[in-house]
Amino acid sequence: MKPIANFEDVPFLAINGQTLSLATVLQSLQRSGRLLPLLREIVEQHVLLAELQHRNDLEVSRAAIDQAVVDFRVQSNLTDPAQFQQWLASQGMDYSAFQSRVLFSAKLEKLVEHIAAPQLESYFEQHRPLLAQVDLSCIITADRDLAVSLHAQLVNGEIHLEGIFQRYALADREQVNVLRGLIRRGKLAPELRAAVDTATAGELVGPIAVDNRWCLFQVGARMPAVLDGDLKQELQRQLFQQWLVAKIQPLTVQLAHQDRVQPESSEKTGPTPAIVHS
């Protein structure tokens, strides 16, 4: 077989009869900023697959796979056989490929638990103070005068918090944002966290400047962190992500006929509200 000289010689995709080479596709991904994320995902999947293949403590029973398939179809409203077949076709899979995906997910879930288990308790204890929750009613605005006015109205009894929430529930969030509910201490901006920690239940605090906005809030019940349910799964995922990053960082990733590149960290972050810090 003749060796491939470069990516231009590798046909990859045909659109309306026009064949695109692998080089063209990679260049398009690079221009759009999607090439490195794609390479990172490929490297992650390679590391995960290798780990799953060489471990013998992640067996999943046939009954568990069948139940996972049933659960997926129920949750996705795909219990009708015809609709399920249409969905499989839309995903470019047959039933066998779908079962393989379910098996991979089930083994990956077990791997996450195995990797996290040795450090989970100590990791939880280390972060327990920041994992505690507080019930917070918060009004955030870029207008300091409005924040001061709302504070005065609340103190004088001219309006209640519920009235403010109703008034601004549909307002432009860039101008006024209202939040209420449980939030973990670690998700609060440091200046807001300090004020929350010293406030008594029911106390009205603020306005406090946070990231060029003004925050007025009332503290409700406080709930200590408990290592179960969603929090346990969240910490397991964090520990697993740390393990995966440590596995990937020493790897050298090379595109054939290209310079070597080091994979970026696989940690993913997103935009957060002004009062919340990651």
FINU-270188 format. One line per 2 residues: for each residue x, y, z of N, C-alpha, C, O. Coordinates in steps of 0.001 Angstrom, whole numbers. Layout:
# residues N
X,Y,Z,X,Y,Z,X,Y,Z,X,Y,Z ~ ...
END
This chain:
# residues 278
859,-1198,0,0,0,0,894,1248,0,1863,1324,756 ~ 568,2201,-836,1344,3424,-924,1176,4252,339,44,4504,751
2271,4687,971,2152,5485,2186,1498,6835,1906,1620,7386,812 ~ 799,7357,2917,135,8650,2781,1156,9759,3001,1821,9793,4036
1282,10651,2048,2264,11723,2148,1821,12798,3125,2625,13291,3916 ~ 564,13160,3074,45,14188,3979,-1471,14091,4021,-2072,13263,3338
-2087,14959,4842,-3536,14903,5038,-4318,15275,3787,-5493,14925,3667 ~ -3679,15985,2846,-4374,16334,1613,-4709,15083,807,-5625,15102,-16
-3972,13994,1038,-4189,12752,293,-5251,11859,920,-5540,10776,409 ~ -5842,12322,2047,-6807,11489,2764,-8216,12033,2547,-8573,13042,3155
-9027,11398,1701,-10430,11848,1556,-11187,11581,2848,-11079,10503,3432 ~ -11951,12571,3286,-12603,12446,4593,-14127,12549,4500,-14843,11804,5169
-14616,13468,3675,-16049,13731,3644,-16435,14212,2254,-15676,14927,1600 ~ -17636,13808,1803,-18135,14276,507,-19417,15061,732,-20339,14578,1389
-19478,16279,185,-20660,17133,288,-21117,17465,-1130,-20406,18128,-1884 ~ -22327,16989,-1485,-22848,17194,-2839,-21839,16753,-3899,-21664,17410,-4926
-21183,15631,-3627,-20246,15089,-4585,-18854,15679,-4523,-17943,15179,-5183 ~ -18669,16738,-3740,-17350,17340,-3596,-16627,16701,-2413,-17122,16742,-1287
-15479,16120,-2660,-14727,15427,-1613,-13824,16401,-877,-13061,17152,-1484 ~ -13927,16372,442,-13071,17198,1288,-11986,16310,1882,-12270,15221,2381
-10768,16770,1828,-9659,16017,2407,-9635,16211,3917,-10258,17124,4458 ~ -8903,15333,4573,-8743,15464,6019,-8067,16787,6365,-8389,17401,7382
-7135,17228,5528,-6455,18506,5762,-7450,19662,5738,-7389,20555,6583 ~ -8362,19645,4775,-9366,20705,4672,-10248,20741,5918,-10539,21810,6455
-10664,19569,6363,-11527,19494,7543,-10793,20010,8772,-11349,20786,9549 ~ -9537,19579,8952,-8761,20024,10109,-8524,21532,10071,-8575,22195,11107
-8266,22074,8888,-8065,23517,8770,-9340,24276,9111,-9285,25337,9734 ~ -10489,23738,8707,-11765,24375,9032,-11995,24382,10542,-12430,25384,11110
-11698,23256,11179,-11849,23173,12627,-10893,24126,13335,-11248,24735,14344 ~ -9686,24253,12805,-8714,25156,13420,-9170,26608,13309,-9043,27371,14267
-9702,26995,12146,-10176,28364,11955,-11324,28694,12903,-11433,29821,13386 ~ -12171,27715,13165,-13332,27951,14026,-13009,27802,15511,-13877,28016,16357
-11772,27438,15830,-11387,27272,17229,-11830,25956,17836,-11825,25805,19057 ~ -12216,24996,16993,-12741,23728,17505,-11759,22574,17407,-12060,21465,17846
-10596,22822,16839,-9660,21716,16637,-9084,21209,17957,-9113,20008,18224 ~ -8565,22112,18780,-7975,21672,20049,-9001,21012,20973,-8693,19984,21578
-10230,21577,21104,-11228,20853,21909,-11515,19455,21373,-11719,18523,22152 ~ -11531,19299,20040,-11768,17983,19455,-10609,17037,19769,-10828,15882,20132
-9388,17524,19631,-8228,16691,19954,-8222,16307,21429,-7895,15177,21792 ~ -8590,17265,22267,-8650,16993,23709,-9667,15888,23999,-9415,15001,24814
-10803,15949,23334,-11841,14934,23533,-11352,13568,23053,-11612,12550,23694 ~ -10645,13553,21924,-10121,12289,21401,-9116,11684,22381,-9142,10482,22643
-8236,12522,22918,-7235,12032,23867,-7921,11505,25129,-7548,10454,25650 ~ -8923,12238,25618,-9653,11791,26805,-10290,10428,26571,-10186,9532,27409
-10951,10280,25424,-11605,9012,25121,-10583,7883,24983,-10854,6753,25388 ~ -9420,8177,24420,-8368,7174,24280,-7901,6709,25665,-7753,5511,25903
-7675,7651,26565,-7222,7310,27917,-8292,6513,28657,-7983,5526,29325 ~ -9537,6935,28542,-10624,6244,29228,-10803,4831,28697,-10957,3889,29475
-10785,4678,27385,-10968,3357,26795,-9849,2409,27216,-10097,1244,27528 ~ -8622,2912,27224,-7498,2077,27648,-7657,1656,29106,-7368,513,29460
-8113,2569,29941,-8303,2258,31360,-9413,1216,31544,-9269,280,32329 ~ -10501,1384,30826,-11621,441,30943,-11223,-948,30454,-11674,-1954,31001
-10386,-1004,29432,-10021,-2294,28843,-9087,-3102,29729,-9143,-4332,29719 ~ -8238,-2442,30488,-7264,-3202,31255,-7701,-3478,32692,-7005,-4179,33427
-8849,-2933,33096,-9353,-3190,34442,-10352,-4345,34392,-11096,-4504,33425 ~ -10348,-5146,35458,-11284,-6272,35538,-12256,-6136,36704,-12915,-7102,37090
-12339,-4920,37268,-13235,-4705,38406,-14416,-3813,38038,-15017,-3174,38902 ~ -14745,-3777,36738,-15814,-2879,36286,-16897,-3637,35518,-17562,-3076,34648
-17061,-4904,35849,-18034,-5716,35118,-19457,-5203,35326,-19836,-4799,36425 ~ -20231,-5228,34250,-21630,-4803,34287,-22480,-5968,33789,-22220,-6517,32718
-23487,-6342,34557,-24312,-7490,34191,-25213,-7168,33008,-25508,-6008,32720 ~ -25643,-8234,32329,-26567,-8063,31200,-27873,-7442,31679,-28463,-6615,30984
-28322,-7839,32862,-29566,-7291,33402,-29441,-5787,33635,-30382,-5032,33390 ~ -28272,-5359,34111,-28060,-3926,34361,-28072,-3143,33060,-28587,-2026,33001
-27502,-3735,32015,-27497,-3055,30700,-28921,-2929,30173,-29331,-1866,29705 ~ -29676,-4036,30255,-31057,-4017,29766,-31881,-2983,30528,-32696,-2274,29936
-31671,-2899,31830,-32419,-1924,32630,-32018,-504,32266,-32865,388,32226 ~ -30728,-284,31998,-30264,1048,31606,-30883,1467,30276,-31216,2636,30080
-31037,507,29361,-31679,788,28079,-33136,1194,28293,-33616,2167,27710 ~ -33833,427,29144,-35240,738,29443,-35350,2118,30067,-36211,2908,29679
-34482,2417,31034,-34525,3721,31712,-34294,4855,30722,-34971,5882,30770 ~ -33342,4662,29835,-33050,5701,28845,-34253,5945,27942,-34607,7092,27670
-34871,4884,27485,-35995,5033,26562,-37181,5702,27249,-37882,6508,26637 ~ -37404,5371,28511,-38505,5999,29252,-38217,7484,29458,-39081,8325,29209
-36998,7810,29915,-36637,9203,30184,-36610,10047,28915,-36832,11257,28965 ~ -36338,9409,27780,-36231,10136,26508,-37510,10062,25680,-37543,10502,24531
-38570,9497,26280,-39844,9350,25560,-39672,8577,24255,-40204,8958,23212 ~ -38913,7479,24341,-38652,6646,23160,-39147,5220,23375,-38555,4270,22863
-40228,5073,24130,-40753,3734,24388,-41415,3129,23158,-41492,1908,23026 ~ -41895,3989,22251,-42486,3479,21011,-41374,2923,20120,-40425,3642,19809
-41473,1651,19702,-40396,1028,18910,-40050,1798,17641,-38877,1930,17293 ~ -41070,2308,16947,-40806,3037,15703,-40032,4322,15981,-39093,4656,15258
-40430,5043,17035,-39733,6278,17387,-38289,5985,17805,-37369,6740,17490 ~ -38117,4875,18520,-36769,4505,18958,-35881,4196,17759,-34719,4602,17729
-36416,3480,16770,-35653,3171,15564,-35299,4443,14799,-34200,4558,14255 ~ -36222,5391,14757,-35949,6669,14093,-34837,7416,14813,-33969,8023,14185
-34876,7363,16150,-33848,8047,16932,-32478,7400,16682,-31478,8099,16519 ~ -32440,6071,16652,-31182,5377,16381,-30623,5796,15022,-29427,6048,14880
-31507,5865,14026,-31070,6262,12683,-30527,7693,12693,-29535,7992,12027 ~ -31182,8573,13453,-30733,9968,13519,-29372,10094,14181,-28645,11060,13948
-29028,9101,15017,-27730,9097,15695,-26670,8304,14930,-25518,8220,15357 ~ -27068,7724,13798,-26138,6938,13008,-25735,5643,13687,-24601,5188,13543
-26675,5038,14440,-26368,3814,15185,-27401,2749,14890,-28532,3044,14505 ~ -26990,1495,15077,-27950,413,15172,-28066,31,16645,-27411,625,17501
-28906,-967,16934,-29152,-1304,18344,-27886,-1827,19025,-27662,-1565,20207 ~ -27076,-2552,18293,-25847,-3092,18861,-24899,-1962,19284,-24298,-2009,20357
-24780,-954,18424,-23925,189,18753,-24469,951,19952,-23713,1447,20786 ~ -25798,1035,20024,-26421,1718,21159,-26126,970,22457,-25818,1595,23472
-26215,-362,22437,-25897,-1151,23620,-24438,-960,24031,-24123,-914,25220 ~ -23560,-850,23053,-22148,-615,23355,-21965,729,24048,-21150,860,24962
-22731,1727,23607,-22656,3033,24249,-23140,2948,25695,-22536,3526,26599 ~ -24239,2218,25901,-24769,2063,27256,-23764,1343,28154,-23568,1720,29309
-23131,304,27610,-22136,-442,28375,-20955,452,28734,-20468,416,29864 ~ -20497,1249,27780,-19383,2157,28039,-19747,3129,29162,-18947,3362,30067
-20952,3695,29103,-21388,4649,30128,-21466,3988,31502,-21076,4586,32506 ~ -21968,2759,31545,-22098,2058,32817,-20726,1758,33416,-20525,1923,34619
-19784,1320,32586,-18434,1050,33071,-17737,2338,33500,-17003,2362,34488 ~ -17978,3399,32748,-17371,4678,33099,-17884,5166,34452,-17120,5707,35252
-19171,4976,34703,-19741,5360,35999,-19074,4592,37140,-18782,5160,38192 ~ -18836,3296,36921,-18148,2500,37939,-16706,2961,38111,-16187,2986,39227
-16060,3325,37002,-14682,3791,37074,-14594,5074,37891,-13685,5237,38706 ~ -15528,5975,37673,-15557,7221,38447,-15631,6907,39940,-14903,7498,40737
-16510,5979,40316,-16657,5619,41723,-15376,5005,42270,-14967,5329,43385 ~ -14736,4123,41504,-13510,3461,41955,-12365,4461,42118,-11628,4409,43103
-12218,5362,41163,-11130,6330,41220,-11322,7293,42388,-10359,7651,43065 ~ -12570,7712,42623,-12844,8717,43654,-12835,8140,45064,-12537,8856,46020
-13157,6864,45207,-13391,6273,46525,-12272,6503,47541,-12571,6884,48673 ~ -10987,6288,47193,-9942,6415,48219,-9818,7816,48817,-9418,7954,49973
-10154,8855,48052,-9963,10231,48514,-11267,10938,48872,-11242,12064,49368 ~ -12393,10295,48628,-13667,10997,48718,-13927,11580,50101,-14273,12755,50217
-13768,10780,51151,-14067,11249,52506,-13164,12421,52893,-13646,13435,53398 ~ -11867,12287,52658,-10947,13360,53044,-11169,14608,52199,-11054,15728,52696
-11487,14414,50920,-11765,15546,50038,-13011,16293,50519,-13059,17523,50502 ~ -14006,15535,50942,-15230,16144,51467,-14930,16935,52737,-15371,18076,52876
-14180,16334,53665,-13868,17026,54922,-13064,18289,54671,-13266,19306,55335 ~ -12156,18223,53717,-11331,19380,53393,-12173,20551,52889,-11871,21709,53177
-13227,20242,52138,-14055,21288,51529,-15399,21470,52222,-16231,22246,51753 ~ -15622,20775,53317,-16934,20805,53965,-17447,22227,54252,-18611,22508,53967
-16624,23132,54805,-17159,24475,55093,-17724,25184,53870,-18753,25855,53957 ~ -17050,25037,52726,-17513,25706,51512,-18673,24978,50851,-19344,25538,49984
-18914,23732,51254,-20007,22950,50670,-21327,23136,51418,-22387,22732,50940 ~ -21246,23754,52597,-22472,24044,53347,-23353,24981,52523,-22853,25776,51727
-24655,24880,52719,-25603,25692,51947,-26302,26720,52825,-26459,26536,54032 ~ -26713,27797,52190,-27484,28827,52878,-28644,29221,51978,-28493,29344,50763
-29793,29415,52590,-30987,29844,51852,-30915,31357,51711,-30972,32082,52704 ~ -30789,31829,50484,-30506,33244,50242,-31553,33858,49326,-31899,33298,48285
-32054,35027,49737,-32892,35848,48867,-32069,37070,48499,-31653,37823,49380 ~ -31828,37279,47214,-30842,38271,46795,-31370,39120,45641,-31977,38612,44698
-31123,40420,45740,-31459,41368,44677,-30158,41980,44199,-29408,42541,44998 ~ -29876,41882,42907,-28622,42373,42337,-28947,43410,41271,-29768,43166,40387
-28300,44568,41358,-28560,45622,40394,-27292,46422,40141,-26435,46540,41016 ~ -27183,46963,38957,-26056,47834,38622,-26305,49259,39111,-25395,50087,39094
-27530,49551,39546,-27926,50900,39971,-27837,51003,41493,-28691,50468,42201 ~ -26818,51681,41994,-26636,51803,43441,-27817,52526,44085,-28281,52135,45156
-28295,53569,43437,-29413,54329,44003,-30643,53444,44163,-31363,53552,45156 ~ -30885,52574,43192,-32025,51659,43285,-31833,50707,44456,-32773,50446,45207
-30627,50190,44613,-30360,49272,45719,-30591,49953,47060,-31189,49365,47961 ~ -30120,51194,47199,-30313,51942,48443,-31802,52209,48678,-32280,52116,49809
-32523,52534,47625,-33952,52807,47738,-34721,51555,48168,-35587,51627,49040 ~ -34412,50428,47568,-35091,49183,47927,-34785,48807,49374,-35659,48322,50092
-33548,49032,49797,-33193,48753,51188,-34029,49599,52132,-34551,49097,53128 ~ -34155,50887,51820,-34935,51786,52674,-36407,51373,52714,-37032,51406,53774
-36953,50990,51578,-38359,50565,51534,-38580,49298,52362,-39607,49158,53025 ~ -37625,48386,52324,-37742,47155,53105,-37631,47439,54601,-38396,46897,55398
-36688,48279,54975,-36487,48610,56395,-37705,49329,56949,-38110,49078,58084 ~ -38302,50232,56148,-39464,51011,56595,-40778,50248,56479,-41831,50752,56868
-40714,49038,55946,-41926,48238,55824,-42831,48647,54692,-43982,48215,54634 ~ -42330,49480,53777,-43144,49927,52652,-43374,48814,51637,-44337,48846,50871
-42485,47839,51640,-42597,46716,50719,-41911,45511,51348,-41009,45658,52172 ~ -42349,44315,50951,-41724,43088,51433,-40883,42478,50316,-41047,42801,49139
-39989,41596,50715,-39137,40948,49712,-39953,40265,48626,-39589,40297,47451 ~ -41060,39646,49028,-41898,38954,48055,-42408,39918,46993,-42496,39574,45814
-42743,41136,47428,-43210,42150,46482,-42118,42556,45506,-42385,42775,44324 ~ -40884,42659,45998,-39767,43013,45126,-39506,41897,44116,-39235,42155,42944
-39591,40661,44587,-39362,39533,43676,-40426,39500,42583,-40120,39208,41427 ~ -41660,39793,42940,-42721,39806,41931,-42531,40954,40948,-42784,40811,39751
-42083,42089,41466,-41921,43273,40634,-40820,43074,39596,-40957,43496,38448 ~ -39740,42436,40002,-38568,42343,39128,-38338,40950,38539,-37307,40699,37916
-39300,40048,38737,-39124,38680,38241,-38898,38636,36732,-38138,37801,36240 ~ -39554,39529,35999,-39450,39539,34535,-38637,40717,34025,-38671,41025,32834
-37906,41378,34917,-37120,42543,34507,-35884,42113,33731,-35497,40945,33740 ~ -35276,43083,33060,-34025,42839,32334,-32951,42456,33351,-32639,43235,34252
-32388,41263,33207,-31433,40761,34189,-30149,41577,34198,-29401,41534,35175 ~ -29880,42317,33133,-28711,43180,33129,-28907,44357,34075,-27937,44919,34585
-30171,44731,34310,-30473,45850,35189,-30761,45387,36618,-30179,45894,37577 ~ -31667,44421,36742,-32029,43894,38062,-32168,42384,37957,-32878,41873,37090
-31488,41678,38843,-31567,40225,38874,-31981,39801,40274,-31394,40252,41257 ~ -32986,38939,40374,-33439,38460,41676,-33192,36962,41766,-33533,36209,40854
-32601,36545,42862,-32267,35140,43083,-32763,34721,44447,-32724,35493,45405 ~ -33230,33491,44524,-33590,32962,45833,-33453,31445,45802,-33704,30796,44787
-33048,30907,46939,-32880,29467,47030,-31574,29108,47717,-30827,29982,48158 ~ -31308,27808,47801,-30106,27319,48457,-28893,27501,47544,-28955,27239,46342
-27814,27947,48129,-26568,28092,47381,-25409,27693,48295,-25436,27971,49494 ~ -24409,27052,47735,-23259,26634,48529,-22364,27841,48821,-22199,28725,47980
-21790,27863,50024,-20940,28979,50421,-19798,29176,49437,-19424,30310,49140 ~ -19248,28093,48936,-18125,28201,48028,-18458,28846,46701,-17554,29254,45972
-19746,28947,46367,-20166,29563,45109,-20372,31070,45256,-20601,31765,44266 ~ -20292,31569,46472,-20490,32996,46689,-19176,33749,46508,-18106,33237,46837
-19267,34968,45982,-18098,35829,45909,-17572,36061,47324,-18366,36153,48260 ~ -16251,36158,47504,-15682,36266,48856,-16288,37378,49696,-16567,37170,50877
-16500,38569,49108,-17050,39671,49890,-18481,39390,50331,-18888,39789,51423 ~ -19236,38710,49491,-20609,38370,49852,-20631,37243,50884,-21451,37243,51802
-19712,36275,50719,-19642,35164,51670,-19349,35659,53082,-19928,35175,54054 ~ -18437,36636,53185,-18090,37175,54503,-19307,37825,55160,-19520,37675,56363
-20105,38545,54372,-21294,39191,54920,-22354,38165,55304,-23026,38318,56324 ~ -22503,37131,54501,-23478,36077,54787,-23115,35353,56080,-23987,35041,56891
-21818,35089,56268,-21371,34335,57441,-21662,35064,58748,-21901,34426,59773 ~ -21643,36380,58719,-21847,37145,59945,-23301,37575,60143,-23654,38096,61200
-24133,37362,59145,-25533,37780,59238,-26351,36752,60013,-26065,35556,59962 ~ -27359,37219,60723,-28279,36325,61422,-29457,35998,60509,-29742,36726,59558
-30130,34906,60810,-31274,34487,59993,-32331,35581,59970,-32725,36092,61019 ~ -32794,35941,58769,-33810,36960,58611,-33263,38365,58488,-34012,39294,58187
-31967,38540,58717,-31364,39876,58671,-31239,40365,57233,-30889,39597,56337 ~ -31524,41638,57018,-31369,42273,55713,-29981,42903,55647,-29620,43712,56502
-29216,42538,54648,-27826,42991,54547,-27598,43654,53197,-28098,43196,52170 ~ -26830,44745,53217,-26464,45421,51990,-26978,46842,51937,-27519,47358,52915
-26804,47472,50780,-26188,46947,49557,-24669,46741,49691,-23975,47534,50328 ~ -24180,45670,49082,-22762,45354,49069,-22294,45342,47614,-22952,44764,46749
-21159,45980,47351,-20608,46019,45995,-19941,44690,45662,-19053,44232,46380 ~ -20383,44071,44555,-19810,42808,44087,-19668,42896,42568,-20658,42934,41838
-18406,42927,42105,-18149,42964,40657,-18925,44075,39958,-19617,43834,38969 ~ -18806,45280,40476,-19432,46468,39878,-20954,46428,39898,-21603,47146,39137
-21522,45605,40752,-22972,45582,40933,-23248,45657,42426,-22348,45501,43252 ~ -24503,45897,42750,-24887,46065,44143,-25833,44949,44548,-26802,44646,43851
-25533,44350,45681,-26276,43183,46135,-26945,43469,47469,-26304,43910,48423 ~ -28223,43214,47516,-29031,43352,48724,-29625,41978,49006,-30245,41385,48124
-29444,41458,50228,-29889,40092,50454,-30387,39863,51879,-30113,40622,52809 ~ -31130,38779,51987,-31622,38332,53289,-31256,36863,53448,-31471,36053,52546
-30702,36532,54608,-30244,35171,54877,-31355,34373,55542,-32019,34850,56462 ~ -31545,33147,55060,-32521,32249,55666,-31819,31120,56398,-30820,31343,57083
-32336,29916,56256,-31794,28761,56969,-30419,28380,56429,-30108,28613,55261 ~ -29608,27793,57296,-28297,27275,56908,-28334,25755,57005,-28916,25188,57929
-27701,25112,56034,-27708,23648,56000,-26281,23127,55884,-25582,23457,54926 ~ -25834,22314,56850,-24483,21743,56756,-24391,20769,55592,-25391,20186,55175
-23190,20600,55076,-22969,19686,53957,-23037,18241,54426,-22517,17893,55486 ~ -23683,17407,53623,-23790,15971,53896,-23316,15225,52655,-23721,15542,51537
-22462,14239,52860,-21876,13514,51735,-22828,12440,51233,-22688,11263,51566 ~ -23799,12859,50424,-24716,11915,49797,-25351,12570,48577,-25159,13760,48326
-26096,11791,47836,-26866,12305,46705,-26041,13068,45682,-24960,12640,45277 ~ -26586,14221,45272,-25968,15019,44216,-24584,15512,44612,-23682,15565,43776
-24406,15876,45892,-23106,16371,46319,-22041,15283,46202,-20925,15550,45757 ~ -22376,14084,46591,-21418,12978,46480,-21011,12765,45025,-19829,12596,44728
-21982,12772,44123,-21677,12585,42701,-20826,13736,42169,-19927,13521,41356 ~ -21105,14950,42624,-20330,16113,42178,-18870,15994,42615,-17964,16262,41826
-18640,15596,43858,-17270,15450,44345,-16562,14287,43654,-15368,14367,43368 ~ -17295,13209,43387,-16708,12090,42649,-16249,12544,41266,-15167,12175,40810
-17076,13341,40609,-16701,13832,39279,-15474,14749,39350,-14614,14711,38470 ~ -15400,15566,40395,-14243,16450,40545,-12961,15651,40728,-11951,15941,40085
-12992,14649,41596,-11821,13819,41822,-11443,13036,40562,-10263,12882,40246 ~ -12446,12550,39858,-12180,11814,38620,-11568,12733,37577,-10656,12331,36854
-12061,13964,37490,-11509,14910,36523,-10049,15221,36847,-9225,15350,35942 ~ -9734,15339,38120,-8346,15565,38514,-7470,14378,38094,-6356,14561,37603
-7981,13179,38292,-7256,11976,37886,-7035,11958,36378,-5947,11625,35909 ~ -8071,12319,35620,-7977,12300,34168,-6981,13336,33670,-6199,13060,32760
-7003,14519,34255,-6038,15560,33875,-4617,15085,34143,-3726,15287,33318 ~ -4399,14451,35301,-3065,13939,35641,-2618,12855,34658,-1429,12741,34362
-3560,12063,34153,-3239,11028,33167,-2847,11648,31819,-1957,11142,31136 ~ -3507,12731,31446,-3334,13310,30119,-2116,14226,30040,-1428,14253,29020
-1845,14974,31104,-808,16006,31045,554,15505,30555,1195,16212,29777 ~ 1032,14323,30969,2357,13897,30495,2372,13349,29069,3442,13070,28527
1203,13193,28457,1153,12609,27124,1629,13592,26058,1401,14797,26166 ~ 2279,13078,25050,2627,13871,23873,1667,13492,22759,1575,12330,22365
958,14488,22262,-42,14257,21216,504,14802,19910,965,15941,19851 ~ 453,14002,18876,1063,14390,17604,131,14071,16441,-322,12938,16277
-142,15090,15641,-817,14867,14365,240,14414,13360,1318,15004,13290 ~ -53,13384,12590,914,12906,11609,1323,14044,10681,477,14775,10167
2643,14185,10472,3199,15219,9593,2992,16618,10148,3117,17602,9419 ~ 2668,16713,11474,2464,18017,12089,3371,18133,13303,3914,17138,13783
3531,19361,13797,4295,19558,15022,3554,18940,16187,2327,18837,16172 ~ 4293,18535,17180,3673,17970,18373,2997,19056,19177,3466,20192,19237
1893,18692,19791,1165,19639,20631,865,18978,21947,636,17770,22011 ~ 866,19785,23022,501,19282,24333,-994,19520,24530,-1470,20625,24267
-1753,18516,24984,-3178,18711,25194,-3424,19705,26307,-2732,19687,27325 ~ -4421,20587,26118,-4790,21515,27165,-5484,20778,28287,-5896,19628,28135
-5613,21464,29434,-6354,20887,30557,-7767,20602,30121,-8357,21386,29377 ~ -8333,19470,30581,-9686,19097,30177,-10742,19689,31087,-11928,19395,30936
-10323,20529,32038,-11302,21142,32906,-12104,22153,32111,-11555,22903,31304 ~ -13414,22165,32348,-14303,23024,31582,-14977,24000,32538,-15464,23615,33601
-14997,25254,32146,-15664,26235,32971,-16629,27013,32111,-16552,26950,30884 ~ -17527,27736,32720,-18516,28492,31989,-18808,29789,32692,-18324,30010,33801
-19589,30654,32077,-19916,31931,32698,-20727,31725,33965,-21548,30810,34036 ~ -20507,32560,34957,-21234,32470,36214,-21847,33810,36556,-21339,34841,36116
-22922,33830,37327,-23515,35085,37741,-22507,35928,38506,-21524,35401,39026 ~ -22741,37229,38577,-21789,38135,39166,-21473,37810,40624,-20341,38006,41066
-22462,37315,41379,-22217,37072,42793,-21608,35712,43025,-21229,35390,44151 ~ -21507,34909,41991,-21024,33543,42143,-19634,33428,41561,-19385,33844,40429
-18733,32863,42337,-17377,32589,41877,-17173,31112,41829,-17608,30393,42728 ~ -16501,30628,40771,-16233,29202,40674,-15058,28836,41562,-14669,27670,41622
END
